[in-house]
């Protein structure tokens, strides 16, 4: 597993693209792209572009972490 390029949520931009999601999670860019197409992933579609608001990403991580709220 790759190491995340980010050490804190405060370092993240307001909107994350697939490449940033991949860097944050320490996964391949293609896996980041696939994740953004999952039905429960909080993406905002702008034309052909998908981005994730930072706050929604943090919520999603919390909800999908073992022991998090469901």
mmCIF file of the N, C-alpha and C atoms, coordinates in Angstrom:
data_MODEL
# 
_entry.id   MODEL 
# 
loop_
_atom_site.group_PDB 
_atom_site.id 
_atom_site.type_symbol 
_atom_site.label_atom_id 
_atom_site.label_alt_id 
_atom_site.label_comp_id 
_atom_site.label_asym_id 
_atom_site.label_entity_id 
_atom_site.label_seq_id 
_atom_site.pdbx_PDB_ins_code 
_atom_site.Cartn_x 
_atom_site.Cartn_y 
_atom_site.Cartn_z 
_atom_site.occupancy 
_atom_site.B_iso_or_equiv 
_atom_site.pdbx_formal_charge 
_atom_site.auth_seq_id 
_atom_site.auth_comp_id 
_atom_site.auth_asym_id 
_atom_site.auth_atom_id 
_atom_site.pdbx_PDB_model_num 
ATOM 1   N N  . UNK A 1 1  ? 0.845   -1.181 0.000   1.00 0.00 ? 1  UNK A N  1 
ATOM 2   C CA . UNK A 1 1  ? 0.000   0.000  0.000   1.00 0.00 ? 1  UNK A CA 1 
ATOM 3   C C  . UNK A 1 1  ? 0.890   1.245  0.000   1.00 0.00 ? 1  UNK A C  1 
ATOM 4   N N  . UNK A 1 2  ? 0.514   2.192  -0.816  1.00 0.00 ? 2  UNK A N  1 
ATOM 5   C CA . UNK A 1 2  ? 1.256   3.449  -0.870  1.00 0.00 ? 2  UNK A CA 1 
ATOM 6   C C  . UNK A 1 2  ? 0.955   4.267  0.377   1.00 0.00 ? 2  UNK A C  1 
ATOM 7   N N  . UNK A 1 3  ? 1.883   5.119  0.737   1.00 0.00 ? 3  UNK A N  1 
ATOM 8   C CA . UNK A 1 3  ? 1.665   6.010  1.873   1.00 0.00 ? 3  UNK A CA 1 
ATOM 9   C C  . UNK A 1 3  ? 0.961   7.272  1.387   1.00 0.00 ? 3  UNK A C  1 
ATOM 10  N N  . UNK A 1 4  ? 0.036   7.751  2.175   1.00 0.00 ? 4  UNK A N  1 
ATOM 11  C CA . UNK A 1 4  ? -0.697  8.962  1.820   1.00 0.00 ? 4  UNK A CA 1 
ATOM 12  C C  . UNK A 1 4  ? 0.250   10.155 1.752   1.00 0.00 ? 4  UNK A C  1 
ATOM 13  N N  . UNK A 1 5  ? -0.003  11.025 0.782   1.00 0.00 ? 5  UNK A N  1 
ATOM 14  C CA . UNK A 1 5  ? 0.800   12.244 0.652   1.00 0.00 ? 5  UNK A CA 1 
ATOM 15  C C  . UNK A 1 5  ? 0.351   13.302 1.653   1.00 0.00 ? 5  UNK A C  1 
ATOM 16  N N  . UNK A 1 6  ? -0.804  13.094 2.269   1.00 0.00 ? 6  UNK A N  1 
ATOM 17  C CA . UNK A 1 6  ? -1.372  14.060 3.215   1.00 0.00 ? 6  UNK A CA 1 
ATOM 18  C C  . UNK A 1 6  ? -1.320  13.497 4.627   1.00 0.00 ? 6  UNK A C  1 
ATOM 19  N N  . UNK A 1 7  ? -1.056  14.349 5.586   1.00 0.00 ? 7  UNK A N  1 
ATOM 20  C CA . UNK A 1 7  ? -0.964  13.918 6.978   1.00 0.00 ? 7  UNK A CA 1 
ATOM 21  C C  . UNK A 1 7  ? -2.133  14.398 7.825   1.00 0.00 ? 7  UNK A C  1 
ATOM 22  N N  . UNK A 1 8  ? -2.956  15.330 7.286   1.00 0.00 ? 8  UNK A N  1 
ATOM 23  C CA . UNK A 1 8  ? -4.039  15.923 8.055   1.00 0.00 ? 8  UNK A CA 1 
ATOM 24  C C  . UNK A 1 8  ? -5.125  16.388 7.088   1.00 0.00 ? 8  UNK A C  1 
ATOM 25  N N  . UNK A 1 9  ? -6.378  16.300 7.521   1.00 0.00 ? 9  UNK A N  1 
ATOM 26  C CA . UNK A 1 9  ? -7.484  16.757 6.674   1.00 0.00 ? 9  UNK A CA 1 
ATOM 27  C C  . UNK A 1 9  ? -7.371  18.238 6.333   1.00 0.00 ? 9  UNK A C  1 
ATOM 28  N N  . UNK A 1 10 ? -6.750  19.019 7.203   1.00 0.00 ? 10 UNK A N  1 
ATOM 29  C CA . UNK A 1 10 ? -6.600  20.454 6.949   1.00 0.00 ? 10 UNK A CA 1 
ATOM 30  C C  . UNK A 1 10 ? -5.743  20.740 5.721   1.00 0.00 ? 10 UNK A C  1 
ATOM 31  N N  . UNK A 1 11 ? -4.899  19.800 5.330   1.00 0.00 ? 11 UNK A N  1 
ATOM 32  C CA . UNK A 1 11 ? -4.038  19.976 4.167   1.00 0.00 ? 11 UNK A CA 1 
ATOM 33  C C  . UNK A 1 11 ? -4.780  19.794 2.848   1.00 0.00 ? 11 UNK A C  1 
ATOM 34  N N  . UNK A 1 12 ? -5.968  19.204 2.903   1.00 0.00 ? 12 UNK A N  1 
ATOM 35  C CA . UNK A 1 12 ? -6.709  18.901 1.675   1.00 0.00 ? 12 UNK A CA 1 
ATOM 36  C C  . UNK A 1 12 ? -7.303  20.152 1.046   1.00 0.00 ? 12 UNK A C  1 
ATOM 37  N N  . UNK A 1 13 ? -7.415  20.151 -0.288  1.00 0.00 ? 13 UNK A N  1 
ATOM 38  C CA . UNK A 1 13 ? -8.097  21.262 -0.952  1.00 0.00 ? 13 UNK A CA 1 
ATOM 39  C C  . UNK A 1 13 ? -9.597  21.188 -0.672  1.00 0.00 ? 13 UNK A C  1 
ATOM 40  N N  . UNK A 1 14 ? -10.328 22.262 -0.971  1.00 0.00 ? 14 UNK A N  1 
ATOM 41  C CA . UNK A 1 14 ? -11.780 22.270 -0.736  1.00 0.00 ? 14 UNK A CA 1 
ATOM 42  C C  . UNK A 1 14 ? -12.494 21.199 -1.535  1.00 0.00 ? 14 UNK A C  1 
ATOM 43  N N  . UNK A 1 15 ? -12.026 20.910 -2.748  1.00 0.00 ? 15 UNK A N  1 
ATOM 44  C CA . UNK A 1 15 ? -12.614 19.877 -3.600  1.00 0.00 ? 15 UNK A CA 1 
ATOM 45  C C  . UNK A 1 15 ? -11.521 18.925 -4.037  1.00 0.00 ? 15 UNK A C  1 
ATOM 46  N N  . UNK A 1 16 ? -11.805 17.628 -3.969  1.00 0.00 ? 16 UNK A N  1 
ATOM 47  C CA . UNK A 1 16 ? -10.832 16.605 -4.317  1.00 0.00 ? 16 UNK A CA 1 
ATOM 48  C C  . UNK A 1 16 ? -11.223 15.976 -5.650  1.00 0.00 ? 16 UNK A C  1 
ATOM 49  N N  . UNK A 1 17 ? -10.244 15.792 -6.533  1.00 0.00 ? 17 UNK A N  1 
ATOM 50  C CA . UNK A 1 17 ? -10.497 15.056 -7.767  1.00 0.00 ? 17 UNK A CA 1 
ATOM 51  C C  . UNK A 1 17 ? -10.035 13.610 -7.559  1.00 0.00 ? 17 UNK A C  1 
ATOM 52  N N  . UNK A 1 18 ? -10.166 12.785 -8.580  1.00 0.00 ? 18 UNK A N  1 
ATOM 53  C CA . UNK A 1 18 ? -9.818  11.368 -8.445  1.00 0.00 ? 18 UNK A CA 1 
ATOM 54  C C  . UNK A 1 18 ? -8.351  11.169 -8.064  1.00 0.00 ? 18 UNK A C  1 
ATOM 55  N N  . UNK A 1 19 ? -7.471  11.972 -8.637  1.00 0.00 ? 19 UNK A N  1 
ATOM 56  C CA . UNK A 1 19 ? -6.042  11.845 -8.325  1.00 0.00 ? 19 UNK A CA 1 
ATOM 57  C C  . UNK A 1 19 ? -5.770  12.184 -6.864  1.00 0.00 ? 19 UNK A C  1 
ATOM 58  N N  . UNK A 1 20 ? -6.436  13.209 -6.348  1.00 0.00 ? 20 UNK A N  1 
ATOM 59  C CA . UNK A 1 20 ? -6.241  13.594 -4.948  1.00 0.00 ? 20 UNK A CA 1 
ATOM 60  C C  . UNK A 1 20 ? -6.812  12.541 -4.015  1.00 0.00 ? 20 UNK A C  1 
ATOM 61  N N  . UNK A 1 21 ? -7.991  12.013 -4.338  1.00 0.00 ? 21 UNK A N  1 
ATOM 62  C CA . UNK A 1 21 ? -8.582  10.939 -3.533  1.00 0.00 ? 21 UNK A CA 1 
ATOM 63  C C  . UNK A 1 21 ? -7.610  9.768  -3.460  1.00 0.00 ? 21 UNK A C  1 
ATOM 64  N N  . UNK A 1 22 ? -7.020  9.419  -4.597  1.00 0.00 ? 22 UNK A N  1 
ATOM 65  C CA . UNK A 1 22 ? -6.062  8.312  -4.626  1.00 0.00 ? 22 UNK A CA 1 
ATOM 66  C C  . UNK A 1 22 ? -4.841  8.607  -3.753  1.00 0.00 ? 22 UNK A C  1 
ATOM 67  N N  . UNK A 1 23 ? -4.306  9.829  -3.832  1.00 0.00 ? 23 UNK A N  1 
ATOM 68  C CA . UNK A 1 23 ? -3.142  10.199 -3.013  1.00 0.00 ? 23 UNK A CA 1 
ATOM 69  C C  . UNK A 1 23 ? -3.472  10.145 -1.526  1.00 0.00 ? 23 UNK A C  1 
ATOM 70  N N  . UNK A 1 24 ? -4.658  10.642 -1.166  1.00 0.00 ? 24 UNK A N  1 
ATOM 71  C CA . UNK A 1 24 ? -5.059  10.676 0.243   1.00 0.00 ? 24 UNK A CA 1 
ATOM 72  C C  . UNK A 1 24 ? -5.184  9.254  0.799   1.00 0.00 ? 24 UNK A C  1 
ATOM 73  N N  . UNK A 1 25 ? -5.787  8.370  0.017   1.00 0.00 ? 25 UNK A N  1 
ATOM 74  C CA . UNK A 1 25 ? -6.013  7.004  0.488   1.00 0.00 ? 25 UNK A CA 1 
ATOM 75  C C  . UNK A 1 25 ? -4.811  6.083  0.276   1.00 0.00 ? 25 UNK A C  1 
ATOM 76  N N  . UNK A 1 26 ? -3.833  6.545  -0.484  1.00 0.00 ? 26 UNK A N  1 
ATOM 77  C CA . UNK A 1 26 ? -2.661  5.717  -0.751  1.00 0.00 ? 26 UNK A CA 1 
ATOM 78  C C  . UNK A 1 26 ? -2.981  4.573  -1.696  1.00 0.00 ? 26 UNK A C  1 
ATOM 79  N N  . UNK A 1 27 ? -3.861  4.839  -2.685  1.00 0.00 ? 27 UNK A N  1 
ATOM 80  C CA . UNK A 1 27 ? -4.247  3.824  -3.661  1.00 0.00 ? 27 UNK A CA 1 
ATOM 81  C C  . UNK A 1 27 ? -3.858  4.297  -5.055  1.00 0.00 ? 27 UNK A C  1 
ATOM 82  N N  . UNK A 1 28 ? -4.006  3.429  -6.030  1.00 0.00 ? 28 UNK A N  1 
ATOM 83  C CA . UNK A 1 28 ? -3.659  3.798  -7.403  1.00 0.00 ? 28 UNK A CA 1 
ATOM 84  C C  . UNK A 1 28 ? -4.660  4.808  -7.955  1.00 0.00 ? 28 UNK A C  1 
ATOM 85  N N  . UNK A 1 29 ? -4.235  5.616  -8.918  1.00 0.00 ? 29 UNK A N  1 
ATOM 86  C CA . UNK A 1 29 ? -5.158  6.576  -9.535  1.00 0.00 ? 29 UNK A CA 1 
ATOM 87  C C  . UNK A 1 29 ? -6.398  5.905  -10.132 1.00 0.00 ? 29 UNK A C  1 
ATOM 88  N N  . UNK A 1 30 ? -6.233  4.734  -10.727 1.00 0.00 ? 30 UNK A N  1 
ATOM 89  C CA . UNK A 1 30 ? -7.392  4.043  -11.308 1.00 0.00 ? 30 UNK A CA 1 
ATOM 90  C C  . UNK A 1 30 ? -8.367  3.604  -10.220 1.00 0.00 ? 30 UNK A C  1 
ATOM 91  N N  . UNK A 1 31 ? -7.863  3.213  -9.062  1.00 0.00 ? 31 UNK A N  1 
ATOM 92  C CA . UNK A 1 31 ? -8.747  2.839  -7.953  1.00 0.00 ? 31 UNK A CA 1 
ATOM 93  C C  . UNK A 1 31 ? -9.472  4.065  -7.402  1.00 0.00 ? 31 UNK A C  1 
ATOM 94  N N  . UNK A 1 32 ? -8.807  5.206  -7.383  1.00 0.00 ? 32 UNK A N  1 
ATOM 95  C CA . UNK A 1 32 ? -9.452  6.458  -6.966  1.00 0.00 ? 32 UNK A CA 1 
ATOM 96  C C  . UNK A 1 32 ? -10.581 6.821  -7.911  1.00 0.00 ? 32 UNK A C  1 
ATOM 97  N N  . UNK A 1 33 ? -10.337 6.650  -9.199  1.00 0.00 ? 33 UNK A N  1 
ATOM 98  C CA . UNK A 1 33 ? -11.357 6.923  -10.214 1.00 0.00 ? 33 UNK A CA 1 
ATOM 99  C C  . UNK A 1 33 ? -12.545 5.978  -10.045 1.00 0.00 ? 33 UNK A C  1 
ATOM 100 N N  . UNK A 1 34 ? -12.273 4.698  -9.846  1.00 0.00 ? 34 UNK A N  1 
ATOM 101 C CA . UNK A 1 34 ? -13.349 3.716  -9.641  1.00 0.00 ? 34 UNK A CA 1 
ATOM 102 C C  . UNK A 1 34 ? -14.166 4.048  -8.395  1.00 0.00 ? 34 UNK A C  1 
ATOM 103 N N  . UNK A 1 35 ? -13.499 4.428  -7.318  1.00 0.00 ? 35 UNK A N  1 
ATOM 104 C CA . UNK A 1 35 ? -14.183 4.771  -6.079  1.00 0.00 ? 35 UNK A CA 1 
ATOM 105 C C  . UNK A 1 35 ? -15.149 5.930  -6.293  1.00 0.00 ? 35 UNK A C  1 
ATOM 106 N N  . UNK A 1 36 ? -14.736 6.901  -7.080  1.00 0.00 ? 36 UNK A N  1 
ATOM 107 C CA . UNK A 1 36 ? -15.586 8.065  -7.317  1.00 0.00 ? 36 UNK A CA 1 
ATOM 108 C C  . UNK A 1 36 ? -16.834 7.726  -8.130  1.00 0.00 ? 36 UNK A C  1 
ATOM 109 N N  . UNK A 1 37 ? -16.864 6.545  -8.707  1.00 0.00 ? 37 UNK A N  1 
ATOM 110 C CA . UNK A 1 37 ? -18.046 6.106  -9.458  1.00 0.00 ? 37 UNK A CA 1 
ATOM 111 C C  . UNK A 1 37 ? -18.917 5.142  -8.651  1.00 0.00 ? 37 UNK A C  1 
ATOM 112 N N  . UNK A 1 38 ? -18.562 4.908  -7.404  1.00 0.00 ? 38 UNK A N  1 
ATOM 113 C CA . UNK A 1 38 ? -19.395 4.072  -6.537  1.00 0.00 ? 38 UNK A CA 1 
ATOM 114 C C  . UNK A 1 38 ? -20.669 4.842  -6.176  1.00 0.00 ? 38 UNK A C  1 
ATOM 115 N N  . UNK A 1 39 ? -21.818 4.162  -6.103  1.00 0.00 ? 39 UNK A N  1 
ATOM 116 C CA . UNK A 1 39 ? -23.094 4.851  -5.845  1.00 0.00 ? 39 UNK A CA 1 
ATOM 117 C C  . UNK A 1 39 ? -23.144 5.649  -4.545  1.00 0.00 ? 39 UNK A C  1 
ATOM 118 N N  . UNK A 1 40 ? -22.468 5.211  -3.499  1.00 0.00 ? 40 UNK A N  1 
ATOM 119 C CA . UNK A 1 40 ? -22.567 5.917  -2.206  1.00 0.00 ? 40 UNK A CA 1 
ATOM 120 C C  . UNK A 1 40 ? -21.438 6.925  -1.975  1.00 0.00 ? 40 UNK A C  1 
ATOM 121 N N  . UNK A 1 41 ? -20.562 7.111  -2.969  1.00 0.00 ? 41 UNK A N  1 
ATOM 122 C CA . UNK A 1 41 ? -19.465 8.058  -2.797  1.00 0.00 ? 41 UNK A CA 1 
ATOM 123 C C  . UNK A 1 41 ? -19.971 9.456  -3.120  1.00 0.00 ? 41 UNK A C  1 
ATOM 124 N N  . UNK A 1 42 ? -19.688 10.455 -2.271  1.00 0.00 ? 42 UNK A N  1 
ATOM 125 C CA . UNK A 1 42 ? -20.294 11.788 -2.384  1.00 0.00 ? 42 UNK A CA 1 
ATOM 126 C C  . UNK A 1 42 ? -19.662 12.708 -3.437  1.00 0.00 ? 42 UNK A C  1 
ATOM 127 N N  . UNK A 1 43 ? -19.920 12.405 -4.699  1.00 0.00 ? 43 UNK A N  1 
ATOM 128 C CA . UNK A 1 43 ? -19.325 13.218 -5.760  1.00 0.00 ? 43 UNK A CA 1 
ATOM 129 C C  . UNK A 1 43 ? -20.266 14.324 -6.226  1.00 0.00 ? 43 UNK A C  1 
ATOM 130 N N  . UNK A 1 44 ? -19.663 15.363 -6.721  1.00 0.00 ? 44 UNK A N  1 
ATOM 131 C CA . UNK A 1 44 ? -20.364 16.462 -7.357  1.00 0.00 ? 44 UNK A CA 1 
ATOM 132 C C  . UNK A 1 44 ? -19.924 16.429 -8.812  1.00 0.00 ? 44 UNK A C  1 
ATOM 133 N N  . UNK A 1 45 ? -20.894 16.264 -9.707  1.00 0.00 ? 45 UNK A N  1 
ATOM 134 C CA . UNK A 1 45 ? -20.569 16.179 -11.131 1.00 0.00 ? 45 UNK A CA 1 
ATOM 135 C C  . UNK A 1 45 ? -20.720 17.563 -11.759 1.00 0.00 ? 45 UNK A C  1 
ATOM 136 N N  . UNK A 1 46 ? -19.643 18.036 -12.361 1.00 0.00 ? 46 UNK A N  1 
ATOM 137 C CA . UNK A 1 46 ? -19.638 19.333 -13.038 1.00 0.00 ? 46 UNK A CA 1 
ATOM 138 C C  . UNK A 1 46 ? -19.209 19.060 -14.478 1.00 0.00 ? 46 UNK A C  1 
ATOM 139 N N  . UNK A 1 47 ? -20.199 19.016 -15.364 1.00 0.00 ? 47 UNK A N  1 
ATOM 140 C CA . UNK A 1 47 ? -19.907 18.630 -16.749 1.00 0.00 ? 47 UNK A CA 1 
ATOM 141 C C  . UNK A 1 47 ? -19.427 17.194 -16.768 1.00 0.00 ? 47 UNK A C  1 
ATOM 142 N N  . UNK A 1 48 ? -18.245 16.970 -17.315 1.00 0.00 ? 48 UNK A N  1 
ATOM 143 C CA . UNK A 1 48 ? -17.647 15.629 -17.348 1.00 0.00 ? 48 UNK A CA 1 
ATOM 144 C C  . UNK A 1 48 ? -16.733 15.377 -16.165 1.00 0.00 ? 48 UNK A C  1 
ATOM 145 N N  . UNK A 1 49 ? -16.653 16.329 -15.266 1.00 0.00 ? 49 UNK A N  1 
ATOM 146 C CA . UNK A 1 49 ? -15.708 16.268 -14.149 1.00 0.00 ? 49 UNK A CA 1 
ATOM 147 C C  . UNK A 1 49 ? -16.400 15.856 -12.852 1.00 0.00 ? 49 UNK A C  1 
ATOM 148 N N  . UNK A 1 50 ? -15.743 15.022 -12.072 1.00 0.00 ? 50 UNK A N  1 
ATOM 149 C CA . UNK A 1 50 ? -16.240 14.603 -10.770 1.00 0.00 ? 50 UNK A CA 1 
ATOM 150 C C  . UNK A 1 50 ? -15.297 15.157 -9.710  1.00 0.00 ? 50 UNK A C  1 
ATOM 151 N N  . UNK A 1 51 ? -15.855 15.807 -8.700  1.00 0.00 ? 51 UNK A N  1 
ATOM 152 C CA . UNK A 1 51 ? -15.077 16.278 -7.562  1.00 0.00 ? 51 UNK A CA 1 
ATOM 153 C C  . UNK A 1 51 ? -15.836 15.924 -6.284  1.00 0.00 ? 51 UNK A C  1 
ATOM 154 N N  . UNK A 1 52 ? -15.111 15.902 -5.195  1.00 0.00 ? 52 UNK A N  1 
ATOM 155 C CA . UNK A 1 52 ? -15.704 15.584 -3.897  1.00 0.00 ? 52 UNK A CA 1 
ATOM 156 C C  . UNK A 1 52 ? -15.429 16.751 -2.953  1.00 0.00 ? 52 UNK A C  1 
ATOM 157 N N  . UNK A 1 53 ? -16.482 17.352 -2.382  1.00 0.00 ? 53 UNK A N  1 
ATOM 158 C CA . UNK A 1 53 ? -16.249 18.395 -1.373  1.00 0.00 ? 53 UNK A CA 1 
ATOM 159 C C  . UNK A 1 53 ? -15.506 17.788 -0.175  1.00 0.00 ? 53 UNK A C  1 
ATOM 160 N N  . UNK A 1 54 ? -14.515 18.492 0.322   1.00 0.00 ? 54 UNK A N  1 
ATOM 161 C CA . UNK A 1 54 ? -13.691 17.982 1.422   1.00 0.00 ? 54 UNK A CA 1 
ATOM 162 C C  . UNK A 1 54 ? -14.537 17.512 2.607   1.00 0.00 ? 54 UNK A C  1 
ATOM 163 N N  . UNK A 1 55 ? -15.531 18.292 3.004   1.00 0.00 ? 55 UNK A N  1 
ATOM 164 C CA . UNK A 1 55 ? -16.360 17.936 4.162   1.00 0.00 ? 55 UNK A CA 1 
ATOM 165 C C  . UNK A 1 55 ? -17.095 16.614 3.938   1.00 0.00 ? 55 UNK A C  1 
ATOM 166 N N  . UNK A 1 56 ? -17.607 16.413 2.714   1.00 0.00 ? 56 UNK A N  1 
ATOM 167 C CA . UNK A 1 56 ? -18.329 15.174 2.394   1.00 0.00 ? 56 UNK A CA 1 
ATOM 168 C C  . UNK A 1 56 ? -17.379 13.985 2.369   1.00 0.00 ? 56 UNK A C  1 
ATOM 169 N N  . UNK A 1 57 ? -16.141 14.214 1.907   1.00 0.00 ? 57 UNK A N  1 
ATOM 170 C CA . UNK A 1 57 ? -15.151 13.152 1.905   1.00 0.00 ? 57 UNK A CA 1 
ATOM 171 C C  . UNK A 1 57 ? -14.827 12.709 3.341   1.00 0.00 ? 57 UNK A C  1 
ATOM 172 N N  . UNK A 1 58 ? -14.621 13.682 4.209   1.00 0.00 ? 58 UNK A N  1 
ATOM 173 C CA . UNK A 1 58 ? -14.321 13.376 5.610   1.00 0.00 ? 58 UNK A CA 1 
ATOM 174 C C  . UNK A 1 58 ? -15.483 12.611 6.248   1.00 0.00 ? 58 UNK A C  1 
ATOM 175 N N  . UNK A 1 59 ? -16.718 13.027 5.957   1.00 0.00 ? 59 UNK A N  1 
ATOM 176 C CA . UNK A 1 59 ? -17.911 12.312 6.450   1.00 0.00 ? 59 UNK A CA 1 
ATOM 177 C C  . UNK A 1 59 ? -17.930 10.881 5.948   1.00 0.00 ? 59 UNK A C  1 
ATOM 178 N N  . UNK A 1 60 ? -17.660 10.703 4.648   1.00 0.00 ? 60 UNK A N  1 
ATOM 179 C CA . UNK A 1 60 ? -17.687 9.378  4.040   1.00 0.00 ? 60 UNK A CA 1 
ATOM 180 C C  . UNK A 1 60 ? -16.658 8.462  4.712   1.00 0.00 ? 60 UNK A C  1 
ATOM 181 N N  . UNK A 1 61 ? -15.458 8.976  4.941   1.00 0.00 ? 61 UNK A N  1 
ATOM 182 C CA . UNK A 1 61 ? -14.411 8.192  5.601   1.00 0.00 ? 61 UNK A CA 1 
ATOM 183 C C  . UNK A 1 61 ? -14.892 7.777  6.996   1.00 0.00 ? 61 UNK A C  1 
ATOM 184 N N  . UNK A 1 62 ? -15.455 8.711  7.732   1.00 0.00 ? 62 UNK A N  1 
ATOM 185 C CA . UNK A 1 62 ? -15.934 8.423  9.078   1.00 0.00 ? 62 UNK A CA 1 
ATOM 186 C C  . UNK A 1 62 ? -17.025 7.341  9.069   1.00 0.00 ? 62 UNK A C  1 
ATOM 187 N N  . UNK A 1 63 ? -17.939 7.437  8.113   1.00 0.00 ? 63 UNK A N  1 
ATOM 188 C CA . UNK A 1 63 ? -19.036 6.471  8.030   1.00 0.00 ? 63 UNK A CA 1 
ATOM 189 C C  . UNK A 1 63 ? -18.554 5.093  7.598   1.00 0.00 ? 63 UNK A C  1 
ATOM 190 N N  . UNK A 1 64 ? -17.462 5.026  6.854   1.00 0.00 ? 64 UNK A N  1 
ATOM 191 C CA . UNK A 1 64 ? -16.976 3.748  6.340   1.00 0.00 ? 64 UNK A CA 1 
ATOM 192 C C  . UNK A 1 64 ? -15.794 3.190  7.123   1.00 0.00 ? 64 UNK A C  1 
ATOM 193 N N  . UNK A 1 65 ? -15.510 3.814  8.234   1.00 0.00 ? 65 UNK A N  1 
ATOM 194 C CA . UNK A 1 65 ? -14.448 3.328  9.099   1.00 0.00 ? 65 UNK A CA 1 
ATOM 195 C C  . UNK A 1 65 ? -15.066 2.390  10.131  1.00 0.00 ? 65 UNK A C  1 
ATOM 196 N N  . UNK A 1 66 ? -14.419 1.300  10.392  1.00 0.00 ? 66 UNK A N  1 
ATOM 197 C CA . UNK A 1 66 ? -14.954 0.338  11.365  1.00 0.00 ? 66 UNK A CA 1 
ATOM 198 C C  . UNK A 1 66 ? -15.242 1.050  12.675  1.00 0.00 ? 66 UNK A C  1 
ATOM 199 N N  . UNK A 1 67 ? -16.468 0.892  13.159  1.00 0.00 ? 67 UNK A N  1 
ATOM 200 C CA . UNK A 1 67 ? -16.875 1.526  14.394  1.00 0.00 ? 67 UNK A CA 1 
ATOM 201 C C  . UNK A 1 67 ? -17.488 2.886  14.200  1.00 0.00 ? 67 UNK A C  1 
ATOM 202 N N  . UNK A 1 68 ? -17.526 3.383  12.946  1.00 0.00 ? 68 UNK A N  1 
ATOM 203 C CA . UNK A 1 68 ? -18.115 4.687  12.655  1.00 0.00 ? 68 UNK A CA 1 
ATOM 204 C C  . UNK A 1 68 ? -19.634 4.607  12.626  1.00 0.00 ? 68 UNK A C  1 
ATOM 205 N N  . UNK A 1 69 ? -20.298 5.746  12.597  1.00 0.00 ? 69 UNK A N  1 
ATOM 206 C CA . UNK A 1 69 ? -21.759 5.811  12.525  1.00 0.00 ? 69 UNK A CA 1 
ATOM 207 C C  . UNK A 1 69 ? -22.237 5.256  11.200  1.00 0.00 ? 69 UNK A C  1 
ATOM 208 N N  . UNK A 1 70 ? -23.350 4.558  11.223  1.00 0.00 ? 70 UNK A N  1 
ATOM 209 C CA . UNK A 1 70 ? -23.874 3.992  9.981   1.00 0.00 ? 70 UNK A CA 1 
ATOM 210 C C  . UNK A 1 70 ? -25.173 4.597  9.611   1.00 0.00 ? 70 UNK A C  1 
# 
